[in-house]
Amino acid sequence: MSEGTVKEGIPFRAETRQLLDILIHSLYTEREVFLRELISNASDALTRINFEMLTNRDVVDPEAELGIWITTDEKENTITICDTGIGMTREELVENLGTIAHSGAREFIKAAEESKKPVSEIIGQFGVGFYSAFMVAEWIRVTSRSYKPESEAASWYSTGEDSYTIESSDKTDRGTTITIKLKEDAKEFTQEFRLREIIRKHSDFIPFPIYIGKDQQQANQRTALWRQNPREVTKDQYEQFYRQFTLDYQPPITYGHLSVDAPVQLYSLLFIPSSPEKNIFSPRKEDGLKLYARKVLIQEYTRELLPDYFRFVQGVVDSEDLQLNVSRESIQSSRVMAQMKRAVTGKVIDMLKKLAKEKPSEPAETEPAAGEGNGKAPEESGYAKFWKNFGRYLKEGIATDRESIENLAPLLRYHTLNHPDQLTSLDDYVNELKPDQKKIYYIMGDDDRSVIHSPHLDVFRHSGVDVLLMTDPLDPFVLMAMDKYKDYPLVNAAVEKPESVADAEKQDEKQDAAPDETALPEDAVKGLIERFKTSLGERVAEVRTTDRLIDSPARLVDKEGSLNQEVQRAFRLLKQDFDLPQKVLEINPNHPIIKQLSAQPASSEISGLVIEQIYEDALLIEGLHPDPAGMIGRIQELMKAALK
């Protein structure tokens, strides 16, 4: 008997013993990952022999089919995984199944102690996948024959105790056979339907056939679409994959196919769903991308590949460079993940820019034909649909990640004073600037319908200068993070006049203009201001006239030294303890209502009602009125007076 045929007992290293204790005695939420890991190892072995035979046909069984076979024996409670891969010699069995340098055990133990994740979720990241089989095994036997014609087969056996044995074997065909005696509470893994379910979830895209049962039916059906040349994949194939992936039968708003070799090799298929609401039937119950390493699922929900504000994106990422055996390579793995994140994030931004450029807004595919209208406006699609459903995520990104502003700001969309019925980008706004305009103006409010009537916009309407209508609760946070776009400052229209109007007024001041004979006399204006002060009391900090109003009788502005409106709105939205500062009431002495009010006796009942209504109208338009319904009684009194 030669030395290679002797049955030999070999003790496990200390770290491996500790590793087995963690795997065998800890509680797991997904013991099924052991099958994923063994299939992954078999796939790697098949890939290696496939590569070897490109230049070397002097191997054992050169005509053997490259595949994986899984059989079970319910009576014996065993499961067997066979492959026709590159195989292992006796020395390689010892090296691969009992040596720390190849198992990554030391790093796994450290991660298991520090990570809050279930141990089963981090197995694949540390190259200790083979040992995961001890979660379900009473014993494991690995029998292997190397591809090298002169090699001898060997068998490795362990119960997960302090040592393992290795002996010669009479196996003549190339490859590896792993037989597992299952624990009593792991009998589910002898059921073929359960094995198919696990393969569909974790190993459906393995490039080699996986056969199940005695009838040898192939269990992995789909191809890894993301690994194909994007020019060879049709729109229907992308949408079919998306339906299978999400069980969402509404087509995605858009999708992107990424295949890069540098600085990191990765393949990715990304989708933006039609709605932020998760489909009730969707298997994707959490945010995050599916992460594969060489077509093997490593992590079901991976949020480290995209910034959090892109958490709505669904899809898969697959990399050849993702290190699963990170012994002495943990820093390198972190760098690879960071490179992958940059590449995937850049792809999502490119997808959105392309969608915005090519399909800013399209008629819905379900739009009724002419003469068959149902009275409903056609549903938005293209980028308009994306913005309606996901625009807030982009605003969240700007508000929480200042480094994202440059990439995300061009994707912002707003209704504007001059274009209230369409979405306008900041670039669109800049392209329509007046010749002497060097600022981007915005107005904040509670909704577009009310803010568009804001008295602050009087001079902008008459000058033709456009104003962004910012009515989303997140807009104040965007403005606090982004005070300019490119070289154009973002300016509150409630605070500053358009440059053209301000310049024209300065020019008028240099000229001796004829007095306006219709204007109220100065003493009448002073008397009117006193009447407002008397009526409103401490509800306002001050009453004064303004030349900023044209079509409106009055407006409310902040007194000097107050917090800016963006901060005030942010406090209000966060429901912080914050008392709004007293406002200054500015009146338009040239407005017909103000002139007629001046003609009314100060003691008249109608005079008091009108002053109160002017003030509360200003509160209402600013979104500050505490009780809008409380105005009804006064409005009815004014109606009675008007009818007299």
Secondary structure as UniProt FT lines:
FT   HELIX           3..5
FT   STRAND          8..11
FT   HELIX           14..25
FT   TURN            31..32
FT   HELIX           33..52
FT   TURN            53..55
FT   TURN            62..63
FT   STRAND          68..73
FT   TURN            74..77
FT   STRAND          78..83
FT   HELIX           90..98
FT   HELIX           100..103
FT   HELIX           105..114
FT   HELIX           119..122
FT   HELIX           123..126
FT   HELIX           129..135
FT   STRAND          137..145
FT   TURN            149..150
FT   STRAND          154..158
FT   STRAND          163..168
FT   STRAND          175..182
FT   HELIX           184..190
FT   HELIX           192..202
FT   TURN            204..205
FT   STRAND          210..212
FT   TURN            213..216
FT   STRAND          217..218
FT   HELIX           225..227
FT   HELIX           230..232
FT   HELIX           235..246
FT   STRAND          254..260
FT   STRAND          266..272
FT   TURN            280..281
FT   STRAND          289..293
FT   TURN            294..295
FT   STRAND          296..302
FT   TURN            304..305
FT   HELIX           308..310
FT   TURN            311..312
FT   STRAND          314..319
FT   TURN            327..328
FT   HELIX           330..358
FT   TURN            365..366
FT   TURN            370..371
FT   HELIX           382..400
FT   HELIX           402..404
FT   HELIX           405..408
FT   HELIX           409..411
FT   STRAND          414..416
FT   TURN            420..421
FT   HELIX           426..431
FT   TURN            435..436
FT   STRAND          440..444
FT   HELIX           448..451
FT   TURN            452..453
FT   HELIX           455..457
FT   HELIX           458..463
FT   STRAND          468..470
FT   TURN            473..474
FT   HELIX           475..481
FT   STRAND          484..485
FT   TURN            486..487
FT   STRAND          488..492
FT   TURN            493..495
FT   HELIX           499..510
FT   TURN            517..518
FT   HELIX           522..536
FT   HELIX           537..539
FT   STRAND          540..545
FT   STRAND          554..558
FT   TURN            560..561
FT   HELIX           565..573
FT   TURN            574..575
FT   STRAND          583..587
FT   TURN            589..590
FT   HELIX           592..599
FT   TURN            602..603
FT   HELIX           605..621
FT   TURN            622..623
FT   HELIX           628..631
FT   HELIX           632..643
//
